[in-house]
């Protein structure tokens, strides 16, 4: 029996960063299919619309054959049922990430016992990169070209 290893990499990706791409690239070596699940996340008041965030990720991952990008506005466990995927990928940059991610992993597992969470650390060069760091730098018109993929820069230029 040939079982495909399908994993979900959820997040707001507001915007997608080189750190996210690092996690995606390495996850592709471990799984047959990675579904990048973009959370609508209205509570976080994202800088970019859901449509823009999906488009950015599709542009950045266009040469990654194992990637599918979807938007969602539901519980992650419900999405995992819909997508028939029982593996969640999460990135960990620091100890503070670990506490939050561990809680979320346990909460998801309490809702669906078959759901496993795999934690990946970004490479050392990307360990400090986050979407919130990028947004903070953007707020002051700072340079972010080393933090985001080139495909993202065109979206940043069109922010109203």
Protein Blocks (a to p, Z undefined) as FASTA:
>chain_A
ZZddddddddfkpacdfklmmmmmmmmmmpmbdcddddfklmnopabdfklmmmmmmmmm
mmmmkbccddddddfklmmmmnopabdcdddfbfklmmmmmmmmmmmmmmomklccdddd
ddfklmmgcfklmmmmmmnopafklmpcfklmmmmmmpZZ
